[in-house]
Amino acid sequence: MDSSSFSVTSLDTVDPKLQHFIEVETQKQRFQQLVHQMTGLCWEKCMDKPGPKLDSRSEACFVNCVERFIDTSQFILNRLEQTQKSKPVFSESFSD
């Protein structure tokens, strides 16, 4: 078999199942990173001393911290989406 009969196009296409798997795993990794970041942040803020059980003050602090973390993350994502949508497309900016 000579090199001219070898088809490279099969290497150029990505299996949709593989692509979906990679996307799902990437989303899982991002979620785990956010949980890890949130846990570290809230743990430092809310835990005075470790014990076998959370007291009501620590529990309320954790709930508030997690809710604020989620609100802030959502705000940032929304702002990034708005910024991305408001940017002119490169070809449109030179149409004048």
C-alpha positions in Angstrom: 0.0 0.0 0.0 1.5 3.3 -1.1 1.1 6.6 0.7 -1.3 8.0 -1.9 -4.0 5.5 -1.0 -4.0 6.4 2.7 -6.9 8.6 3.7 -6.3 11.3 6.3 -9.9 12.4 6.4 -10.8 9.6 8.9 -8.3 11.2 11.3 -9.9 14.7 10.8 -13.3 13.7 12.0 -14.0 13.2 15.7 -16.3 10.5 16.8 -19.4 12.3 18.2 -19.6 9.8 21.1 -16.0 10.6 22.1 -16.6 14.3 21.7 -19.7 14.1 23.9 -17.8 12.0 26.5 -15.0 14.6 26.6 -17.5 17.5 27.0 -19.2 15.7 29.9 -15.9 14.9 31.6 -14.8 18.5 31.2 -18.0 19.7 32.8 -17.5 17.3 35.6 -14.0 18.6 36.2 -15.1 22.2 36.2 -17.8 21.4 38.7 -15.4 19.6 40.9 -13.0 22.5 40.8 -15.8 24.9 41.7 -16.9 22.7 44.6 -13.3 22.5 45.8 -12.8 26.2 45.6 -16.1 26.9 47.3 -15.4 24.4 50.1 -12.0 25.9 50.8 -13.3 29.4 50.8 -16.3 28.7 53.1 -14.3 26.4 55.4 -11.8 29.1 56.1 -14.5 31.6 56.7 -17.0 29.5 58.8 -15.0 27.0 60.8 -13.6 28.1 64.1 -12.8 24.7 65.4 -13.5 21.3 64.0 -15.8 19.0 65.8 -18.1 16.0 65.4 -21.0 18.2 64.5 -21.6 21.7 63.0 -23.1 24.2 65.4 -26.0 26.3 64.2 -23.8 29.4 63.6 -21.3 27.5 61.5 -24.1 25.8 59.5 -25.8 29.1 58.8 -22.4 30.5 57.8 -21.8 27.7 55.3 -25.3 28.0 53.8 -24.8 31.7 53.4 -21.3 31.3 52.0 -22.4 28.7 49.4 -25.4 30.8 48.3 -23.2 33.9 47.9 -20.6 31.9 46.0 -23.3 30.5 43.6 -24.8 34.0 43.2 -21.4 35.5 42.4 -20.5 32.8 40.0 -23.8 33.2 38.2 -23.4 37.0 38.0 -19.9 36.6 36.5 -21.1 34.1 33.9 -24.0 36.4 33.0 -21.7 39.4 32.7 -19.3 37.5 30.5 -22.2 36.4 28.2 -23.4 39.9 27.9 -19.9 41.2 27.1 -19.5 38.5 24.5 -22.8 39.3 22.9 -22.2 43.0 22.8 -18.8 42.7 21.0 -19.0 43.5 17.3 -18.1 40.8 14.9 -14.7 41.6 13.3 -16.1 41.7 9.7 -19.0 44.0 10.8 -16.6 46.5 12.3 -15.0 47.3 8.9 -18.2 47.4 6.9 -18.4 51.2 6.8 
